[in-house]
């Protein structure tokens, strides 16, 4: 049985989301990935000094 091959566009999309997530986490914010919605990849949550 042949293994399914992921399209190049899907690989690039996952790498770009991962790249953005890294900077968001380094800034102390949080991210939620949106799995099955075309047009949105991440939801970014920011916080102020009181949480």
mmCIF entry with sequence, helices, sheets and N, C-alpha, C, O atoms, coordinates in Angstrom:
data_MODEL
# 
_entry.id   MODEL 
# 
_entity.id                         1 
_entity.type                       polymer 
_entity.pdbx_number_of_molecules   1 
# 
_entity_poly.entity_id                      1 
_entity_poly.type                           'polypeptide(L)' 
_entity_poly.nstd_linkage                   no 
_entity_poly.nstd_monomer                   no 
_entity_poly.pdbx_seq_one_letter_code       
;(UNK)(UNK)(UNK)(UNK)(UNK)(UNK)(UNK)(UNK)(UNK)(UNK)(UNK)(UNK)(UNK)(UNK)(UNK)(UNK)
(UNK)(UNK)(UNK)(UNK)(UNK)(UNK)(UNK)(UNK)(UNK)(UNK)(UNK)(UNK)(UNK)(UNK)(UNK)(UNK)
(UNK)(UNK)(UNK)(UNK)(UNK)(UNK)(UNK)(UNK)(UNK)(UNK)(UNK)(UNK)(UNK)(UNK)(UNK)(UNK)
(UNK)(UNK)(UNK)
;
_entity_poly.pdbx_seq_one_letter_code_can   XXXXXXXXXXXXXXXXXXXXXXXXXXXXXXXXXXXXXXXXXXXXXXXXXXX 
_entity_poly.pdbx_strand_id                 A 
# 
loop_
_entity_poly_seq.entity_id 
_entity_poly_seq.num 
_entity_poly_seq.mon_id 
_entity_poly_seq.hetero 
1 1  UNK n 
1 2  UNK n 
1 3  UNK n 
1 4  UNK n 
1 5  UNK n 
1 6  UNK n 
1 7  UNK n 
1 8  UNK n 
1 9  UNK n 
1 10 UNK n 
1 11 UNK n 
1 12 UNK n 
1 13 UNK n 
1 14 UNK n 
1 15 UNK n 
1 16 UNK n 
1 17 UNK n 
1 18 UNK n 
1 19 UNK n 
1 20 UNK n 
1 21 UNK n 
1 22 UNK n 
1 23 UNK n 
1 24 UNK n 
1 25 UNK n 
1 26 UNK n 
1 27 UNK n 
1 28 UNK n 
1 29 UNK n 
1 30 UNK n 
1 31 UNK n 
1 32 UNK n 
1 33 UNK n 
1 34 UNK n 
1 35 UNK n 
1 36 UNK n 
1 37 UNK n 
1 38 UNK n 
1 39 UNK n 
1 40 UNK n 
1 41 UNK n 
1 42 UNK n 
1 43 UNK n 
1 44 UNK n 
1 45 UNK n 
1 46 UNK n 
1 47 UNK n 
1 48 UNK n 
1 49 UNK n 
1 50 UNK n 
1 51 UNK n 
# 
_struct_asym.id          A 
_struct_asym.entity_id   1 
# 
_struct_conf.conf_type_id            HELX_P 
_struct_conf.id                      HELX_P1 
_struct_conf.pdbx_PDB_helix_id       AA1 
_struct_conf.beg_label_comp_id       UNK 
_struct_conf.beg_label_asym_id       A 
_struct_conf.beg_label_seq_id        8 
_struct_conf.pdbx_beg_PDB_ins_code   ? 
_struct_conf.end_label_comp_id       UNK 
_struct_conf.end_label_asym_id       A 
_struct_conf.end_label_seq_id        26 
_struct_conf.pdbx_end_PDB_ins_code   ? 
_struct_conf.beg_auth_comp_id        UNK 
_struct_conf.beg_auth_asym_id        A 
_struct_conf.beg_auth_seq_id         8 
_struct_conf.end_auth_comp_id        UNK 
_struct_conf.end_auth_asym_id        A 
_struct_conf.end_auth_seq_id         26 
_struct_conf.pdbx_PDB_helix_class    1 
_struct_conf.details                 ? 
_struct_conf.pdbx_PDB_helix_length   19 
# 
_struct_conf_type.id          HELX_P 
_struct_conf_type.criteria    ? 
_struct_conf_type.reference   ? 
# 
_struct_sheet.id               AA1 
_struct_sheet.type             ? 
_struct_sheet.number_strands   2 
_struct_sheet.details          ? 
# 
_struct_sheet_order.sheet_id     AA1 
_struct_sheet_order.range_id_1   1 
_struct_sheet_order.range_id_2   2 
_struct_sheet_order.offset       ? 
_struct_sheet_order.sense        anti-parallel 
# 
loop_
_struct_sheet_range.sheet_id 
_struct_sheet_range.id 
_struct_sheet_range.beg_label_comp_id 
_struct_sheet_range.beg_label_asym_id 
_struct_sheet_range.beg_label_seq_id 
_struct_sheet_range.pdbx_beg_PDB_ins_code 
_struct_sheet_range.end_label_comp_id 
_struct_sheet_range.end_label_asym_id 
_struct_sheet_range.end_label_seq_id 
_struct_sheet_range.pdbx_end_PDB_ins_code 
_struct_sheet_range.beg_auth_comp_id 
_struct_sheet_range.beg_auth_asym_id 
_struct_sheet_range.beg_auth_seq_id 
_struct_sheet_range.end_auth_comp_id 
_struct_sheet_range.end_auth_asym_id 
_struct_sheet_range.end_auth_seq_id 
AA1 1 UNK A 30 ? UNK A 33 ? UNK A 30 UNK A 33 
AA1 2 UNK A 42 ? UNK A 45 ? UNK A 42 UNK A 45 
# 
loop_
_atom_site.group_PDB 
_atom_site.id 
_atom_site.type_symbol 
_atom_site.label_atom_id 
_atom_site.label_alt_id 
_atom_site.label_comp_id 
_atom_site.label_asym_id 
_atom_site.label_entity_id 
_atom_site.label_seq_id 
_atom_site.pdbx_PDB_ins_code 
_atom_site.Cartn_x 
_atom_site.Cartn_y 
_atom_site.Cartn_z 
_atom_site.occupancy 
_atom_site.B_iso_or_equiv 
_atom_site.pdbx_formal_charge 
_atom_site.auth_seq_id 
_atom_site.auth_comp_id 
_atom_site.auth_asym_id 
_atom_site.auth_atom_id 
_atom_site.pdbx_PDB_model_num 
ATOM 1   N N  . UNK A 1 1  ? 0.841   -1.178 0.000  1.00 0.00 ? 1  UNK A N  1 
ATOM 2   C CA . UNK A 1 1  ? 0.000   0.000  0.000  1.00 0.00 ? 1  UNK A CA 1 
ATOM 3   C C  . UNK A 1 1  ? 0.889   1.245  0.000  1.00 0.00 ? 1  UNK A C  1 
ATOM 4   O O  . UNK A 1 1  ? 1.791   1.377  0.827  1.00 0.00 ? 1  UNK A O  1 
ATOM 5   N N  . UNK A 1 2  ? 0.627   2.134  -0.918 1.00 0.00 ? 2  UNK A N  1 
ATOM 6   C CA . UNK A 1 2  ? 1.446   3.342  -1.073 1.00 0.00 ? 2  UNK A CA 1 
ATOM 7   C C  . UNK A 1 2  ? 1.098   4.360  0.005  1.00 0.00 ? 2  UNK A C  1 
ATOM 8   O O  . UNK A 1 2  ? -0.069  4.548  0.348  1.00 0.00 ? 2  UNK A O  1 
ATOM 9   N N  . UNK A 1 3  ? 2.121   5.009  0.528  1.00 0.00 ? 3  UNK A N  1 
ATOM 10  C CA . UNK A 1 3  ? 1.938   6.037  1.535  1.00 0.00 ? 3  UNK A CA 1 
ATOM 11  C C  . UNK A 1 3  ? 1.475   7.335  0.873  1.00 0.00 ? 3  UNK A C  1 
ATOM 12  O O  . UNK A 1 3  ? 1.973   7.698  -0.193 1.00 0.00 ? 3  UNK A O  1 
ATOM 13  N N  . UNK A 1 4  ? 0.527   8.034  1.498  1.00 0.00 ? 4  UNK A N  1 
ATOM 14  C CA . UNK A 1 4  ? 0.049   9.299  0.955  1.00 0.00 ? 4  UNK A CA 1 
ATOM 15  C C  . UNK A 1 4  ? 1.147   10.345 1.036  1.00 0.00 ? 4  UNK A C  1 
ATOM 16  O O  . UNK A 1 4  ? 1.905   10.390 2.005  1.00 0.00 ? 4  UNK A O  1 
ATOM 17  N N  . UNK A 1 5  ? 1.228   11.181 0.017  1.00 0.00 ? 5  UNK A N  1 
ATOM 18  C CA . UNK A 1 5  ? 2.232   12.234 -0.027 1.00 0.00 ? 5  UNK A CA 1 
ATOM 19  C C  . UNK A 1 5  ? 1.560   13.581 0.211  1.00 0.00 ? 5  UNK A C  1 
ATOM 20  O O  . UNK A 1 5  ? 0.568   13.916 -0.436 1.00 0.00 ? 5  UNK A O  1 
ATOM 21  N N  . UNK A 1 6  ? 2.110   14.343 1.142  1.00 0.00 ? 6  UNK A N  1 
ATOM 22  C CA . UNK A 1 6  ? 1.550   15.663 1.444  1.00 0.00 ? 6  UNK A CA 1 
ATOM 23  C C  . UNK A 1 6  ? 1.954   16.659 0.361  1.00 0.00 ? 6  UNK A C  1 
ATOM 24  O O  . UNK A 1 6  ? 3.104   16.662 -0.078 1.00 0.00 ? 6  UNK A O  1 
ATOM 25  N N  . UNK A 1 7  ? 1.023   17.500 -0.070 1.00 0.00 ? 7  UNK A N  1 
ATOM 26  C CA . UNK A 1 7  ? 1.372   18.530 -1.061 1.00 0.00 ? 7  UNK A CA 1 
ATOM 27  C C  . UNK A 1 7  ? 2.366   19.529 -0.476 1.00 0.00 ? 7  UNK A C  1 
ATOM 28  O O  . UNK A 1 7  ? 2.372   19.787 0.728  1.00 0.00 ? 7  UNK A O  1 
ATOM 29  N N  . UNK A 1 8  ? 3.183   20.069 -1.323 1.00 0.00 ? 8  UNK A N  1 
ATOM 30  C CA . UNK A 1 8  ? 4.210   21.034 -0.917 1.00 0.00 ? 8  UNK A CA 1 
ATOM 31  C C  . UNK A 1 8  ? 3.589   22.238 -0.209 1.00 0.00 ? 8  UNK A C  1 
ATOM 32  O O  . UNK A 1 8  ? 4.165   22.761 0.745  1.00 0.00 ? 8  UNK A O  1 
ATOM 33  N N  . UNK A 1 9  ? 2.421   22.680 -0.670 1.00 0.00 ? 9  UNK A N  1 
ATOM 34  C CA . UNK A 1 9  ? 1.751   23.834 -0.070 1.00 0.00 ? 9  UNK A CA 1 
ATOM 35  C C  . UNK A 1 9  ? 1.374   23.569 1.386  1.00 0.00 ? 9  UNK A C  1 
ATOM 36  O O  . UNK A 1 9  ? 1.443   24.479 2.213  1.00 0.00 ? 9  UNK A O  1 
ATOM 37  N N  . UNK A 1 10 ? 0.979   22.350 1.712  1.00 0.00 ? 10 UNK A N  1 
ATOM 38  C CA . UNK A 1 10 ? 0.621   22.018 3.099  1.00 0.00 ? 10 UNK A CA 1 
ATOM 39  C C  . UNK A 1 10 ? 1.855   22.013 3.995  1.00 0.00 ? 10 UNK A C  1 
ATOM 40  O O  . UNK A 1 10 ? 1.793   22.439 5.149  1.00 0.00 ? 10 UNK A O  1 
ATOM 41  N N  . UNK A 1 11 ? 2.957   21.539 3.470  1.00 0.00 ? 11 UNK A N  1 
ATOM 42  C CA . UNK A 1 11 ? 4.202   21.527 4.244  1.00 0.00 ? 11 UNK A CA 1 
ATOM 43  C C  . UNK A 1 11 ? 4.661   22.950 4.520  1.00 0.00 ? 11 UNK A C  1 
ATOM 44  O O  . UNK A 1 11 ? 5.055   23.266 5.642  1.00 0.00 ? 11 UNK A O  1 
ATOM 45  N N  . UNK A 1 12 ? 4.615   23.813 3.508  1.00 0.00 ? 12 UNK A N  1 
ATOM 46  C CA . UNK A 1 12 ? 5.019   25.215 3.678  1.00 0.00 ? 12 UNK A CA 1 
ATOM 47  C C  . UNK A 1 12 ? 4.087   25.921 4.662  1.00 0.00 ? 12 UNK A C  1 
ATOM 48  O O  . UNK A 1 12 ? 4.549   26.723 5.473  1.00 0.00 ? 12 UNK A O  1 
ATOM 49  N N  . UNK A 1 13 ? 2.793   25.638 4.607  1.00 0.00 ? 13 UNK A N  1 
ATOM 50  C CA . UNK A 1 13 ? 1.843   26.257 5.535  1.00 0.00 ? 13 UNK A CA 1 
ATOM 51  C C  . UNK A 1 13 ? 2.144   25.848 6.971  1.00 0.00 ? 13 UNK A C  1 
ATOM 52  O O  . UNK A 1 13 ? 2.105   26.692 7.867  1.00 0.00 ? 13 UNK A O  1 
ATOM 53  N N  . UNK A 1 14 ? 2.442   24.573 7.210  1.00 0.00 ? 14 UNK A N  1 
ATOM 54  C CA . UNK A 1 14 ? 2.766   24.122 8.568  1.00 0.00 ? 14 UNK A CA 1 
ATOM 55  C C  . UNK A 1 14 ? 4.065   24.741 9.070  1.00 0.00 ? 14 UNK A C  1 
ATOM 56  O O  . UNK A 1 14 ? 4.165   25.105 10.241 1.00 0.00 ? 14 UNK A O  1 
ATOM 57  N N  . UNK A 1 15 ? 5.045   24.862 8.208  1.00 0.00 ? 15 UNK A N  1 
ATOM 58  C CA . UNK A 1 15 ? 6.311   25.487 8.599  1.00 0.00 ? 15 UNK A CA 1 
ATOM 59  C C  . UNK A 1 15 ? 6.126   26.964 8.938  1.00 0.00 ? 15 UNK A C  1 
ATOM 60  O O  . UNK A 1 15 ? 6.735   27.465 9.883  1.00 0.00 ? 15 UNK A O  1 
ATOM 61  N N  . UNK A 1 16 ? 5.292   27.657 8.176  1.00 0.00 ? 16 UNK A N  1 
ATOM 62  C CA . UNK A 1 16 ? 5.092   29.085 8.440  1.00 0.00 ? 16 UNK A CA 1 
ATOM 63  C C  . UNK A 1 16 ? 4.328   29.306 9.743  1.00 0.00 ? 16 UNK A C  1 
ATOM 64  O O  . UNK A 1 16 ? 4.629   30.244 10.481 1.00 0.00 ? 16 UNK A O  1 
ATOM 65  N N  . UNK A 1 17 ? 3.348   28.458 10.034 1.00 0.00 ? 17 UNK A N  1 
ATOM 66  C CA . UNK A 1 17 ? 2.622   28.568 11.301 1.00 0.00 ? 17 UNK A CA 1 
ATOM 67  C C  . UNK A 1 17 ? 3.574   28.309 12.458 1.00 0.00 ? 17 UNK A C  1 
ATOM 68  O O  . UNK A 1 17 ? 3.532   29.013 13.467 1.00 0.00 ? 17 UNK A O  1 
ATOM 69  N N  . UNK A 1 18 ? 4.419   27.319 12.321 1.00 0.00 ? 18 UNK A N  1 
ATOM 70  C CA . UNK A 1 18 ? 5.401   26.994 13.354 1.00 0.00 ? 18 UNK A CA 1 
ATOM 71  C C  . UNK A 1 18 ? 6.360   28.171 13.574 1.00 0.00 ? 18 UNK A C  1 
ATOM 72  O O  . UNK A 1 18 ? 6.721   28.466 14.713 1.00 0.00 ? 18 UNK A O  1 
ATOM 73  N N  . UNK A 1 19 ? 6.765   28.831 12.518 1.00 0.00 ? 19 UNK A N  1 
ATOM 74  C CA . UNK A 1 19 ? 7.678   29.978 12.603 1.00 0.00 ? 19 UNK A CA 1 
ATOM 75  C C  . UNK A 1 19 ? 7.029   31.119 13.402 1.00 0.00 ? 19 UNK A C  1 
ATOM 76  O O  . UNK A 1 19 ? 7.665   31.716 14.270 1.00 0.00 ? 19 UNK A O  1 
ATOM 77  N N  . UNK A 1 20 ? 5.771   31.409 13.104 1.00 0.00 ? 20 UNK A N  1 
ATOM 78  C CA . UNK A 1 20 ? 5.069   32.475 13.815 1.00 0.00 ? 20 UNK A CA 1 
ATOM 79  C C  . UNK A 1 20 ? 4.860   32.099 15.276 1.00 0.00 ? 20 UNK A C  1 
ATOM 80  O O  . UNK A 1 20 ? 5.018   32.937 16.164 1.00 0.00 ? 20 UNK A O  1 
ATOM 81  N N  . UNK A 1 21 ? 4.501   30.824 15.530 1.00 0.00 ? 21 UNK A N  1 
ATOM 82  C CA . UNK A 1 21 ? 4.290   30.366 16.901 1.00 0.00 ? 21 UNK A CA 1 
ATOM 83  C C  . UNK A 1 21 ? 5.527   30.578 17.761 1.00 0.00 ? 21 UNK A C  1 
ATOM 84  O O  . UNK A 1 21 ? 5.412   30.955 18.927 1.00 0.00 ? 21 UNK A O  1 
ATOM 85  N N  . UNK A 1 22 ? 6.683   30.346 17.211 1.00 0.00 ? 22 UNK A N  1 
ATOM 86  C CA . UNK A 1 22 ? 7.930   30.498 17.966 1.00 0.00 ? 22 UNK A CA 1 
ATOM 87  C C  . UNK A 1 22 ? 8.071   31.921 18.498 1.00 0.00 ? 22 UNK A C  1 
ATOM 88  O O  . UNK A 1 22 ? 8.386   32.115 19.673 1.00 0.00 ? 22 UNK A O  1 
ATOM 89  N N  . UNK A 1 23 ? 7.841   32.917 17.645 1.00 0.00 ? 23 UNK A N  1 
ATOM 90  C CA . UNK A 1 23 ? 7.971   34.308 18.070 1.00 0.00 ? 23 UNK A CA 1 
ATOM 91  C C  . UNK A 1 23 ? 6.878   34.702 19.061 1.00 0.00 ? 23 UNK A C  1 
ATOM 92  O O  . UNK A 1 23 ? 7.125   35.480 19.983 1.00 0.00 ? 23 UNK A O  1 
ATOM 93  N N  . UNK A 1 24 ? 5.698   34.181 18.879 1.00 0.00 ? 24 UNK A N  1 
ATOM 94  C CA . UNK A 1 24 ? 4.605   34.477 19.800 1.00 0.00 ? 24 UNK A CA 1 
ATOM 95  C C  . UNK A 1 24 ? 4.945   33.945 21.192 1.00 0.00 ? 24 UNK A C  1 
ATOM 96  O O  . UNK A 1 24 ? 4.760   34.652 22.183 1.00 0.00 ? 24 UNK A O  1 
ATOM 97  N N  . UNK A 1 25 ? 5.440   32.710 21.277 1.00 0.00 ? 25 UNK A N  1 
ATOM 98  C CA . UNK A 1 25 ? 5.784   32.115 22.573 1.00 0.00 ? 25 UNK A CA 1 
ATOM 99  C C  . UNK A 1 25 ? 6.953   32.837 23.225 1.00 0.00 ? 25 UNK A C  1 
ATOM 100 O O  . UNK A 1 25 ? 6.978   32.988 24.446 1.00 0.00 ? 25 UNK A O  1 
ATOM 101 N N  . UNK A 1 26 ? 7.921   33.286 22.435 1.00 0.00 ? 26 UNK A N  1 
ATOM 102 C CA . UNK A 1 26 ? 9.056   34.020 22.987 1.00 0.00 ? 26 UNK A CA 1 
ATOM 103 C C  . UNK A 1 26 ? 8.630   35.368 23.575 1.00 0.00 ? 26 UNK A C  1 
ATOM 104 O O  . UNK A 1 26 ? 9.282   35.880 24.485 1.00 0.00 ? 26 UNK A O  1 
ATOM 105 N N  . UNK A 1 27 ? 7.550   35.938 23.063 1.00 0.00 ? 27 UNK A N  1 
ATOM 106 C CA . UNK A 1 27 ? 7.037   37.206 23.587 1.00 0.00 ? 27 UNK A CA 1 
ATOM 107 C C  . UNK A 1 27 ? 6.142   37.011 24.798 1.00 0.00 ? 27 UNK A C  1 
ATOM 108 O O  . UNK A 1 27 ? 5.732   37.991 25.420 1.00 0.00 ? 27 UNK A O  1 
ATOM 109 N N  . UNK A 1 28 ? 5.831   35.776 25.148 1.00 0.00 ? 28 UNK A N  1 
ATOM 110 C CA . UNK A 1 28 ? 5.015   35.513 26.318 1.00 0.00 ? 28 UNK A CA 1 
ATOM 111 C C  . UNK A 1 28 ? 3.526   35.456 26.054 1.00 0.00 ? 28 UNK A C  1 
ATOM 112 O O  . UNK A 1 28 ? 2.733   35.494 26.996 1.00 0.00 ? 28 UNK A O  1 
ATOM 113 N N  . UNK A 1 29 ? 3.130   35.365 24.812 1.00 0.00 ? 29 UNK A N  1 
ATOM 114 C CA . UNK A 1 29 ? 1.723   35.264 24.460 1.00 0.00 ? 29 UNK A CA 1 
ATOM 115 C C  . UNK A 1 29 ? 1.375   33.806 24.190 1.00 0.00 ? 29 UNK A C  1 
ATOM 116 O O  . UNK A 1 29 ? 2.232   32.928 24.289 1.00 0.00 ? 29 UNK A O  1 
ATOM 117 N N  . UNK A 1 30 ? 0.127   33.554 23.854 1.00 0.00 ? 30 UNK A N  1 
ATOM 118 C CA . UNK A 1 30 ? -0.269  32.183 23.536 1.00 0.00 ? 30 UNK A CA 1 
ATOM 119 C C  . UNK A 1 30 ? -0.976  32.141 22.187 1.00 0.00 ? 30 UNK A C  1 
ATOM 120 O O  . UNK A 1 30 ? -1.471  33.152 21.688 1.00 0.00 ? 30 UNK A O  1 
ATOM 121 N N  . UNK A 1 31 ? -1.008  30.941 21.613 1.00 0.00 ? 31 UNK A N  1 
ATOM 122 C CA . UNK A 1 31 ? -1.552  30.738 20.272 1.00 0.00 ? 31 UNK A CA 1 
ATOM 123 C C  . UNK A 1 31 ? -2.428  29.497 20.285 1.00 0.00 ? 31 UNK A C  1 
ATOM 124 O O  . UNK A 1 31 ? -2.135  28.516 20.968 1.00 0.00 ? 31 UNK A O  1 
ATOM 125 N N  . UNK A 1 32 ? -3.494  29.559 19.527 1.00 0.00 ? 32 UNK A N  1 
ATOM 126 C CA . UNK A 1 32 ? -4.320  28.379 19.309 1.00 0.00 ? 32 UNK A CA 1 
ATOM 127 C C  . UNK A 1 32 ? -4.402  28.141 17.804 1.00 0.00 ? 32 UNK A C  1 
ATOM 128 O O  . UNK A 1 32 ? -4.788  29.032 17.047 1.00 0.00 ? 32 UNK A O  1 
ATOM 129 N N  . UNK A 1 33 ? -4.038  26.935 17.378 1.00 0.00 ? 33 UNK A N  1 
ATOM 130 C CA . UNK A 1 33 ? -4.130  26.595 15.961 1.00 0.00 ? 33 UNK A CA 1 
ATOM 131 C C  . UNK A 1 33 ? -5.575  26.276 15.598 1.00 0.00 ? 33 UNK A C  1 
ATOM 132 O O  . UNK A 1 33 ? -6.287  25.606 16.345 1.00 0.00 ? 33 UNK A O  1 
ATOM 133 N N  . UNK A 1 34 ? -5.988  26.765 14.445 1.00 0.00 ? 34 UNK A N  1 
ATOM 134 C CA . UNK A 1 34 ? -7.319  26.465 13.924 1.00 0.00 ? 34 UNK A CA 1 
ATOM 135 C C  . UNK A 1 34 ? -7.142  25.357 12.900 1.00 0.00 ? 34 UNK A C  1 
ATOM 136 O O  . UNK A 1 34 ? -6.451  25.545 11.899 1.00 0.00 ? 34 UNK A O  1 
ATOM 137 N N  . UNK A 1 35 ? -7.759  24.201 13.137 1.00 0.00 ? 35 UNK A N  1 
ATOM 138 C CA . UNK A 1 35 ? -7.511  23.030 12.301 1.00 0.00 ? 35 UNK A CA 1 
ATOM 139 C C  . UNK A 1 35 ? -8.258  23.046 10.976 1.00 0.00 ? 35 UNK A C  1 
ATOM 140 O O  . UNK A 1 35 ? -7.640  22.889 9.923  1.00 0.00 ? 35 UNK A O  1 
ATOM 141 N N  . UNK A 1 36 ? -9.559  23.231 11.005 1.00 0.00 ? 36 UNK A N  1 
ATOM 142 C CA . UNK A 1 36 ? -10.343 23.009 9.794  1.00 0.00 ? 36 UNK A CA 1 
ATOM 143 C C  . UNK A 1 36 ? -11.106 24.236 9.359  1.00 0.00 ? 36 UNK A C  1 
ATOM 144 O O  . UNK A 1 36 ? -12.308 24.165 9.101  1.00 0.00 ? 36 UNK A O  1 
ATOM 145 N N  . UNK A 1 37 ? -10.421 25.364 9.274  1.00 0.00 ? 37 UNK A N  1 
ATOM 146 C CA . UNK A 1 37 ? -11.055 26.588 8.823  1.00 0.00 ? 37 UNK A CA 1 
ATOM 147 C C  . UNK A 1 37 ? -10.147 27.230 7.780  1.00 0.00 ? 37 UNK A C  1 
ATOM 148 O O  . UNK A 1 37 ? -9.022  27.623 8.090  1.00 0.00 ? 37 UNK A O  1 
ATOM 149 N N  . UNK A 1 38 ? -10.619 27.334 6.576  1.00 0.00 ? 38 UNK A N  1 
ATOM 150 C CA . UNK A 1 38 ? -9.821  27.953 5.532  1.00 0.00 ? 38 UNK A CA 1 
ATOM 151 C C  . UNK A 1 38 ? -9.858  29.461 5.702  1.00 0.00 ? 38 UNK A C  1 
ATOM 152 O O  . UNK A 1 38 ? -10.930 30.056 5.807  1.00 0.00 ? 38 UNK A O  1 
ATOM 153 N N  . UNK A 1 39 ? -8.693  30.071 5.729  1.00 0.00 ? 39 UNK A N  1 
ATOM 154 C CA . UNK A 1 39 ? -8.586  31.505 5.899  1.00 0.00 ? 39 UNK A CA 1 
ATOM 155 C C  . UNK A 1 39 ? -7.971  31.905 7.229  1.00 0.00 ? 39 UNK A C  1 
ATOM 156 O O  . UNK A 1 39 ? -7.332  32.952 7.323  1.00 0.00 ? 39 UNK A O  1 
ATOM 157 N N  . UNK A 1 40 ? -8.154  31.083 8.263  1.00 0.00 ? 40 UNK A N  1 
ATOM 158 C CA . UNK A 1 40 ? -7.563  31.350 9.567  1.00 0.00 ? 40 UNK A CA 1 
ATOM 159 C C  . UNK A 1 40 ? -6.643  30.204 9.932  1.00 0.00 ? 40 UNK A C  1 
ATOM 160 O O  . UNK A 1 40 ? -7.019  29.036 9.824  1.00 0.00 ? 40 UNK A O  1 
ATOM 161 N N  . UNK A 1 41 ? -5.430  30.541 10.368 1.00 0.00 ? 41 UNK A N  1 
ATOM 162 C CA . UNK A 1 41 ? -4.469  29.517 10.774 1.00 0.00 ? 41 UNK A CA 1 
ATOM 163 C C  . UNK A 1 41 ? -4.204  29.539 12.268 1.00 0.00 ? 41 UNK A C  1 
ATOM 164 O O  . UNK A 1 41 ? -4.002  28.494 12.887 1.00 0.00 ? 41 UNK A O  1 
ATOM 165 N N  . UNK A 1 42 ? -4.207  30.746 12.852 1.00 0.00 ? 42 UNK A N  1 
ATOM 166 C CA . UNK A 1 42 ? -3.886  30.908 14.270 1.00 0.00 ? 42 UNK A CA 1 
ATOM 167 C C  . UNK A 1 42 ? -4.819  31.915 14.915 1.00 0.00 ? 42 UNK A C  1 
ATOM 168 O O  . UNK A 1 42 ? -5.340  32.819 14.262 1.00 0.00 ? 42 UNK A O  1 
ATOM 169 N N  . UNK A 1 43 ? -5.016  31.738 16.204 1.00 0.00 ? 43 UNK A N  1 
ATOM 170 C CA . UNK A 1 43 ? -5.662  32.756 17.031 1.00 0.00 ? 43 UNK A CA 1 
ATOM 171 C C  . UNK A 1 43 ? -4.626  33.153 18.078 1.00 0.00 ? 43 UNK A C  1 
ATOM 172 O O  . UNK A 1 43 ? -4.133  32.306 18.823 1.00 0.00 ? 43 UNK A O  1 
ATOM 173 N N  . UNK A 1 44 ? -4.301  34.432 18.133 1.00 0.00 ? 44 UNK A N  1 
ATOM 174 C CA . UNK A 1 44 ? -3.277  34.952 19.025 1.00 0.00 ? 44 UNK A CA 1 
ATOM 175 C C  . UNK A 1 44 ? -3.939  35.581 20.246 1.00 0.00 ? 44 UNK A C  1 
ATOM 176 O O  . UNK A 1 44 ? -4.851  36.398 20.114 1.00 0.00 ? 44 UNK A O  1 
ATOM 177 N N  . UNK A 1 45 ? -3.479  35.197 21.429 1.00 0.00 ? 45 UNK A N  1 
ATOM 178 C CA . UNK A 1 45 ? -3.976  35.755 22.681 1.00 0.00 ? 45 UNK A CA 1 
ATOM 179 C C  . UNK A 1 45 ? -2.865  36.555 23.333 1.00 0.00 ? 45 UNK A C  1 
ATOM 180 O O  . UNK A 1 45 ? -1.786  36.031 23.609 1.00 0.00 ? 45 UNK A O  1 
ATOM 181 N N  . UNK A 1 46 ? -3.138  37.832 23.577 1.00 0.00 ? 46 UNK A N  1 
ATOM 182 C CA . UNK A 1 46 ? -2.158  38.689 24.247 1.00 0.00 ? 46 UNK A CA 1 
ATOM 183 C C  . UNK A 1 46 ? -2.618  38.953 25.673 1.00 0.00 ? 46 UNK A C  1 
ATOM 184 O O  . UNK A 1 46 ? -3.796  38.801 25.996 1.00 0.00 ? 46 UNK A O  1 
ATOM 185 N N  . UNK A 1 47 ? -1.683  39.345 26.513 1.00 0.00 ? 47 UNK A N  1 
ATOM 186 C CA . UNK A 1 47 ? -1.973  39.579 27.918 1.00 0.00 ? 47 UNK A CA 1 
ATOM 187 C C  . UNK A 1 47 ? -1.309  40.875 28.362 1.00 0.00 ? 47 UNK A C  1 
ATOM 188 O O  . UNK A 1 47 ? -0.263  41.256 27.836 1.00 0.00 ? 47 UNK A O  1 
ATOM 189 N N  . UNK A 1 48 ? -1.916  41.547 29.327 1.00 0.00 ? 48 UNK A N  1 
ATOM 190 C CA . UNK A 1 48 ? -1.270  42.707 29.925 1.00 0.00 ? 48 UNK A CA 1 
ATOM 191 C C  . UNK A 1 48 ? -0.658  42.295 31.257 1.00 0.00 ? 48 UNK A C  1 
ATOM 192 O O  . UNK A 1 48 ? -0.727  41.124 31.631 1.00 0.00 ? 48 UNK A O  1 
ATOM 193 N N  . UNK A 1 49 ? -0.065  43.233 31.972 1.00 0.00 ? 49 UNK A N  1 
ATOM 194 C CA . UNK A 1 49 ? 0.704   42.912 33.179 1.00 0.00 ? 49 UNK A CA 1 
ATOM 195 C C  . UNK A 1 49 ? -0.143  42.317 34.313 1.00 0.00 ? 49 UNK A C  1 
ATOM 196 O O  . UNK A 1 49 ? 0.420   41.750 35.249 1.00 0.00 ? 49 UNK A O  1 
ATOM 197 N N  . UNK A 1 50 ? -1.467  42.428 34.260 1.00 0.00 ? 50 UNK A N  1 
ATOM 198 C CA . UNK A 1 50 ? -2.324  41.824 35.275 1.00 0.00 ? 50 UNK A CA 1 
ATOM 199 C C  . UNK A 1 50 ? -2.789  40.415 34.882 1.00 0.00 ? 50 UNK A C  1 
ATOM 200 O O  . UNK A 1 50 ? -3.498  39.761 35.647 1.00 0.00 ? 50 UNK A O  1 
ATOM 201 N N  . UNK A 1 51 ? -2.395  39.956 33.708 1.00 0.00 ? 51 UNK A N  1 
ATOM 202 C CA . UNK A 1 51 ? -2.754  38.603 33.277 1.00 0.00 ? 51 UNK A CA 1 
ATOM 203 C C  . UNK A 1 51 ? -3.856  38.610 32.300 1.00 0.00 ? 51 UNK A C  1 
ATOM 204 O O  . UNK A 1 51 ? -4.278  37.550 31.838 1.00 0.00 ? 51 UNK A O  1 
# 
